[in-house]
Amino acid sequence: MSMQASWIAPSILSADFARLGEEVDAVIHAGADLIHFDVMDNHYVPNLTIGPMVCEALHRHSPDTLLDVHLMVSPVDRIVADFAKAGATHISFHPEATEHVDRTIELIHDQGCTAGLVFNPATPLEWLDYTLGKLDLVLIMSVNPGFGGQKFIAQSLEKLRAVRSRIDAQSRPVRLEIDGGVKVENVGMIAAAGADTFVAGSAVFESPDYAATLKAMRAAIDAAR
């Protein structure tokens, strides 16, 4: 199993948008490693969230903060450069949302960002047969994308284990991220299945003490790895 450092990425989908800069400062100060940035287009997923302008504003506000941009949009290629220019560190997309998966991965790399491929609960892992050698990140959705605060789908643990074995079979490190219903109570089980990057939205932003929640999560992750 990967011994890469575990990263916790609070999702601003659950943050208070009226004070977004303060919220990002607060969770980074509380111990978060990066910020997960959910982009939804009301086309690929049934919700509409935020675009490059908000990403750019956050990057200007907190230039040292790593921004993990998850594109739930179709088409993908048109907007990749906009997010790269806006300060994205990582850009992930869904294979079903683009015409040419390999081309989109190359486009993200050409823009100076790390590239990730995202798998919905019912998306097969066969896409990795031809792409894993080029990816920096694989993101497993443990809910159906579109809304925050959903319940964790336990079947995603099998998927995590399958991707972890694929990653471990090659010589280069690839991050294995999980997104959806991640909480203090289940994050240890998720870490044991092979994840090393943990997106948590409502579990962090709806908790009364960000630092205590992140500390509890990290303790559970460390105990399971």
C-alpha positions in Angstrom: 0.0 0.0 0.0 1.0 3.6 -0.7 2.9 5.3 2.1 2.3 8.7 0.7 1.3 11.2 3.3 -2.4 11.4 3.9 -4.1 14.6 2.7 -7.4 15.9 3.9 -9.2 18.2 1.5 -12.3 20.1 2.9 -14.8 20.7 0.1 -16.0 24.3 -0.1 -19.3 23.0 -1.4 -20.3 22.9 2.3 -18.7 26.2 3.3 -20.4 29.5 4.1 -20.2 31.2 0.7 -20.8 34.7 2.2 -17.4 34.4 3.9 -15.5 32.0 1.6 -12.1 33.5 2.0 -12.4 33.3 5.8 -13.6 29.7 5.6 -10.7 28.6 3.5 -8.3 30.4 5.9 -10.0 28.7 8.9 -9.7 25.1 7.6 -6.1 25.5 6.4 -5.2 27.0 9.8 -7.0 24.0 11.4 -4.8 21.5 9.6 -6.3 20.9 6.1 -3.8 20.0 3.4 -5.7 21.4 0.4 -9.1 22.8 -0.7 -11.5 20.7 -2.8 -13.3 22.8 -5.3 -16.5 21.4 -6.8 -17.4 22.6 -10.2 -20.9 21.7 -11.4 -22.6 22.8 -14.6 -26.3 21.8 -14.3 -25.7 19.7 -17.4 -23.3 16.8 -16.5 -24.7 16.9 -12.9 -28.0 18.3 -11.7 -26.6 21.3 -9.8 -24.8 24.6 -10.6 -22.0 25.8 -8.4 -18.9 27.9 -9.0 -16.5 28.7 -11.8 -13.0 30.0 -12.5 -13.7 33.5 -11.2 -14.2 32.1 -7.7 -11.1 29.9 -8.0 -9.1 33.0 -9.0 -10.4 35.0 -6.1 -9.5 32.3 -3.6 -6.1 31.9 -5.2 -5.4 35.6 -4.9 -6.7 35.6 -1.3 -4.6 32.5 -0.3 -1.9 32.0 -3.0 -0.1 29.2 -1.1 -3.2 27.1 -0.7 -3.4 24.0 -3.0 -6.7 24.0 -5.0 -8.0 20.5 -6.0 -10.5 21.3 -8.8 -13.1 18.6 -9.5 -14.8 19.3 -12.8 -18.3 17.9 -13.0 -18.9 19.5 -16.3 -19.3 18.6 -20.0 -17.6 19.4 -22.2 -14.3 19.5 -20.2 -11.6 20.8 -22.5 -13.0 24.3 -23.0 -12.7 25.1 -19.3 -9.4 23.5 -18.3 -7.2 26.4 -19.3 -9.5 28.8 -17.4 -9.0 26.9 -14.2 -5.3 26.5 -14.7 -5.0 30.3 -15.2 -7.2 30.8 -12.1 -4.7 29.0 -9.9 -5.8 25.3 -9.8 -3.2 22.9 -8.6 -5.0 19.6 -9.5 -7.7 19.2 -12.1 -9.8 16.1 -12.2 -12.6 15.2 -14.7 -15.0 12.4 -15.5 -14.2 10.1 -18.5 -17.8 10.1 -19.7 -17.8 13.9 -19.8 -15.2 14.3 -22.5 -14.8 13.0 -26.1 -11.1 12.1 -25.8 -9.9 11.1 -22.3 -6.2 10.9 -23.3 -6.3 14.3 -24.9 -7.9 15.9 -21.9 -5.2 14.4 -19.6 -2.5 15.9 -21.9 -4.3 19.2 -21.9 -4.3 19.4 -18.1 -0.6 18.6 -18.0 0.1 21.1 -20.7 -1.5 23.7 -18.5 0.9 22.9 -15.7 -1.6 21.1 -13.4 -1.7 17.5 -12.2 -4.4 15.4 -13.8 -7.0 13.2 -12.2 -9.7 10.8 -13.5 -13.0 10.5 -11.5 -15.1 7.4 -11.2 -18.8 7.6 -10.3 -20.3 4.7 -8.3 -21.4 2.9 -11.5 -18.5 3.9 -13.7 -16.3 0.9 -14.5 -12.5 1.0 -13.8 -11.6 -0.1 -17.3 -10.7 3.5 -18.2 -7.6 3.0 -16.1 -6.3 0.2 -18.5 -5.1 2.9 -20.9 -4.7 6.0 -18.7 -3.2 5.1 -15.3 0.3 5.6 -16.6 -0.4 9.2 -17.3 -2.5 10.1 -14.3 -1.4 11.8 -11.0 -4.7 11.1 -9.2 -7.6 8.8 -9.2 -10.8 10.0 -7.5 -13.5 7.5 -6.4 -16.9 9.0 -5.8 -18.6 7.4 -2.9 -21.8 9.3 -3.6 -23.5 10.1 -6.9 -22.1 13.6 -7.9 -24.2 16.7 -7.7 -25.0 17.5 -4.1 -23.2 17.7 -0.8 -24.2 15.9 2.4 -25.1 12.5 0.9 -24.6 9.1 2.5 -21.5 7.1 1.9 -21.9 4.2 -0.6 -20.2 1.3 1.0 -19.6 -0.5 -2.3 -17.0 2.2 -3.1 -14.6 0.5 -0.7 -14.3 -2.4 -3.1 -13.5 0.1 -5.9 -10.8 1.7 -3.7 -9.1 -1.6 -3.0 -9.2 -2.4 -6.8 -7.6 0.9 -7.7 -5.1 0.7 -4.9 -3.8 -2.7 -6.2 -3.5 -1.2 -9.7 -1.5 1.8 -8.4 0.7 -0.4 -6.3 1.5 -2.6 -9.3 3.2 0.3 -11.1 6.3 2.1 -10.1 5.1 5.7 -10.0 3.0 7.2 -7.2 -0.6 8.2 -7.9 -2.9 9.7 -5.4 -6.0 7.8 -4.5 -8.8 10.2 -3.5 -12.3 9.6 -2.1 -15.2 12.0 -2.2 -18.7 11.7 -0.7 -20.0 11.1 2.8 -16.6 11.0 4.4 -16.8 11.4 8.2 -14.8 10.9 11.3 -16.7 7.6 11.9 -15.9 6.0 8.5 -12.6 7.6 7.5 -10.5 4.9 9.1 -12.3 2.2 7.1 -11.8 4.2 4.0 -8.0 4.6 4.7 -7.7 0.9 5.3 -9.2 0.3 1.8 -6.3 2.3 0.3 -7.3 6.0 0.0 -4.6 8.6 0.8 -6.6 11.8 0.0 -9.9 12.4 1.7 -12.5 15.0 0.6 -14.8 16.0 3.5 -17.4 18.7 3.1 -20.3 18.8 5.6 -18.3 16.7 8.1 -15.8 19.6 8.4 -17.7 22.8 7.6 -20.8 21.8 9.6 -18.7 20.8 12.7 -18.4 23.3 15.6 -14.6 23.0 15.7 -12.7 22.5 12.4 -9.4 21.7 14.1 -10.9 19.1 16.4 -12.7 17.4 13.5 -9.6 17.4 11.3 -7.5 16.1 14.1 -9.9 13.3 14.8 -10.0 12.4 11.1 -6.2 12.3 10.9 -5.9 10.1 14.0 -8.4 7.6 12.5 -6.5 7.6 9.1 -3.1 7.1 10.8 -4.5 4.3 12.9 -5.8 2.5 9.9 -2.7 2.8 7.6 
